[in-house]
Amino acid sequence: FGLRNPWRFSFDRQTGLLYAADVGQGNYEEIDVIEKGKNYGWNIMEGNHCFKTSSCQQNNLIKPIAEYNHSEGISVTGGFVYRGKKYPQLNGIYFYADYGSGNLWGLKYDGKKLIWLQKLLQMNLNPSSFGEDAEGEIYVVGHSQGEVWRLEIAQ
């Protein structure tokens, strides 16, 4: 309830938290952690901002855990929380991207609050989806390019 255009949901295989990327209307893209029966604010809010309303009544609305504005991208693509074995230093990071800019972000959420957020790189592709293999390694799908890329740390 209160989501505008969720573009990819995923469960964290360790914590069971459900992450959703929600594409905004005009200015903001957001990442939400979904709980049963909660209202995520659309069409009163876009991200953490009032959206074309005079009252902007925010009681009982759940705010996103992260957002970015359209100077950094135009359409969020949800990803996965890394739980692989290859890169233990990435454990617990939720990866997501923007379809228009190719920006890739990572964030850590402790179940109550955001504890880390960083833009990691700009990919030369339009990420339309993410995937996760049986070992918890993460893949990015480039829509226009027709390619699948595995997330790896540069050597």
C-alpha positions as CSV (number, residue, x, y, z in Angstrom):
1,F,0.0,0.0,0.0
2,G,1.4,3.4,-0.9
3,L,3.9,2.3,-3.5
4,R,3.9,4.0,-6.9
5,N,5.8,1.7,-9.3
6,P,7.9,-0.9,-7.4
7,W,10.6,-2.2,-9.8
8,R,12.0,-5.4,-8.3
9,F,11.5,-6.9,-4.8
10,S,13.9,-9.2,-3.1
11,F,14.2,-10.9,0.3
12,D,17.4,-10.9,2.2
13,R,18.1,-14.6,2.5
14,Q,19.6,-14.1,6.0
15,T,17.3,-11.6,7.7
16,G,14.1,-12.2,5.7
17,L,13.6,-8.4,5.2
18,L,11.8,-7.6,2.0
19,Y,13.4,-4.8,0.0
20,A,11.6,-2.9,-2.8
21,A,12.8,-0.2,-5.2
22,D,10.0,2.2,-6.0
23,V,10.2,4.4,-9.1
24,G,9.2,7.9,-8.5
25,Q,6.9,10.2,-10.4
26,G,8.8,13.4,-10.9
27,N,11.8,14.0,-8.7
28,Y,12.8,11.1,-6.4
29,E,13.5,7.4,-6.5
30,E,13.3,5.3,-3.3
31,I,14.3,2.1,-1.5
32,D,11.8,0.7,1.0
33,V,11.8,-2.2,3.4
34,I,8.3,-3.6,3.2
35,E,6.3,-4.7,6.3
36,K,2.8,-6.2,6.1
37,G,0.0,-3.7,6.2
38,K,2.1,-0.6,6.2
39,N,1.5,2.5,4.0
40,Y,4.5,3.7,2.1
41,G,3.1,7.1,1.3
42,W,2.4,7.4,-2.4
43,N,0.6,9.7,-3.6
44,I,1.1,11.9,-0.6
45,M,4.9,11.5,-0.6
46,E,7.6,10.9,-3.2
47,G,10.6,9.6,-1.3
48,N,10.8,11.8,1.8
49,H,9.1,14.8,0.1
50,C,5.6,16.0,-0.1
51,F,4.1,15.3,-3.5
52,K,1.6,17.8,-4.9
53,T,-0.6,18.0,-1.9
54,S,-1.6,20.9,0.3
55,S,-1.9,19.0,3.6
56,C,0.9,16.4,3.3
57,Q,-0.4,14.4,6.2
58,Q,2.4,12.0,7.1
59,N,0.9,10.2,10.1
60,N,1.3,6.4,9.9
61,L,3.3,6.7,6.6
62,I,6.5,4.6,6.4
63,K,9.4,6.6,5.0
64,P,11.9,5.0,2.6
65,I,15.3,3.9,4.0
66,A,17.1,5.6,1.1
67,E,16.3,7.9,-1.8
68,Y,18.0,9.8,-4.6
69,N,16.9,12.7,-6.8
70,H,16.8,12.9,-10.5
71,S,20.1,14.6,-10.8
72,E,21.6,11.1,-10.0
73,G,19.2,9.0,-12.1
74,I,15.6,8.6,-13.3
75,S,14.4,5.1,-12.7
76,V,15.5,2.9,-9.8
77,T,16.1,-0.8,-10.3
78,G,16.0,-2.9,-7.2
79,G,18.6,-5.5,-6.4
80,F,19.7,-8.0,-3.7
81,V,21.5,-8.1,-0.4
82,Y,24.9,-9.7,-0.9
83,R,25.2,-13.0,1.0
84,G,27.8,-14.7,-1.1
85,K,31.0,-16.3,0.0
86,K,33.4,-14.9,-2.6
87,Y,33.5,-11.3,-1.1
88,P,32.9,-11.5,2.7
89,Q,33.5,-7.7,3.0
90,L,30.3,-7.2,1.0
91,N,28.1,-9.2,3.3
92,G,24.9,-7.4,4.2
93,I,25.1,-4.8,1.5
94,Y,21.9,-4.2,-0.6
95,F,22.9,-3.4,-4.2
96,Y,20.6,-1.4,-6.5
97,A,21.0,0.8,-9.6
98,D,19.4,3.3,-11.8
99,Y,18.2,2.4,-15.3
100,G,18.9,5.8,-16.9
101,S,22.2,6.8,-15.4
102,G,23.8,3.3,-14.8
103,N,24.7,4.4,-11.3
104,L,25.2,1.5,-8.8
105,W,24.7,2.1,-5.0
106,G,25.2,0.0,-2.0
107,L,23.5,0.4,1.4
108,K,23.5,-1.4,4.8
109,Y,20.3,-1.4,6.8
110,D,20.3,-2.9,10.3
111,G,16.6,-3.7,10.5
112,K,15.9,-0.3,12.1
113,K,18.0,2.3,10.4
114,L,20.3,3.0,7.5
115,I,23.9,2.6,8.7
116,W,25.8,3.0,5.4
117,L,25.0,4.3,1.9
118,Q,27.4,5.0,-1.0
119,K,27.3,5.4,-4.8
120,L,29.8,2.8,-5.9
121,L,30.2,3.3,-9.7
122,Q,28.6,4.2,-12.9
123,M,28.0,1.3,-15.2
124,N,28.0,1.6,-19.0
125,L,24.6,-0.2,-19.2
126,N,20.9,0.3,-18.5
127,P,20.4,-2.1,-15.5
128,S,16.8,-3.4,-15.7
129,S,17.2,-6.3,-13.2
130,F,19.4,-8.1,-10.8
131,G,19.8,-11.8,-10.1
132,E,21.2,-14.0,-7.4
133,D,22.7,-17.4,-7.8
134,A,22.5,-20.3,-5.4
135,E,25.8,-19.2,-3.7
136,G,24.5,-15.7,-3.1
137,E,26.6,-14.0,-5.8
138,I,24.8,-11.1,-7.5
139,Y,24.3,-10.4,-11.2
140,V,23.2,-7.3,-13.1
141,V,21.1,-7.4,-16.4
142,G,21.8,-4.7,-19.0
143,H,18.5,-4.2,-20.8
144,S,19.6,-2.4,-23.9
145,Q,22.8,-4.3,-24.1
146,G,21.3,-7.8,-23.7
147,E,24.1,-8.7,-21.2
148,V,24.4,-10.2,-17.8
149,W,27.2,-9.1,-15.5
150,R,28.5,-10.6,-12.3
151,L,29.2,-8.2,-9.5
152,E,32.9,-8.4,-8.6
153,I,35.5,-6.4,-6.8
154,A,38.1,-4.8,-9.1
155,Q,41.6,-6.3,-8.6
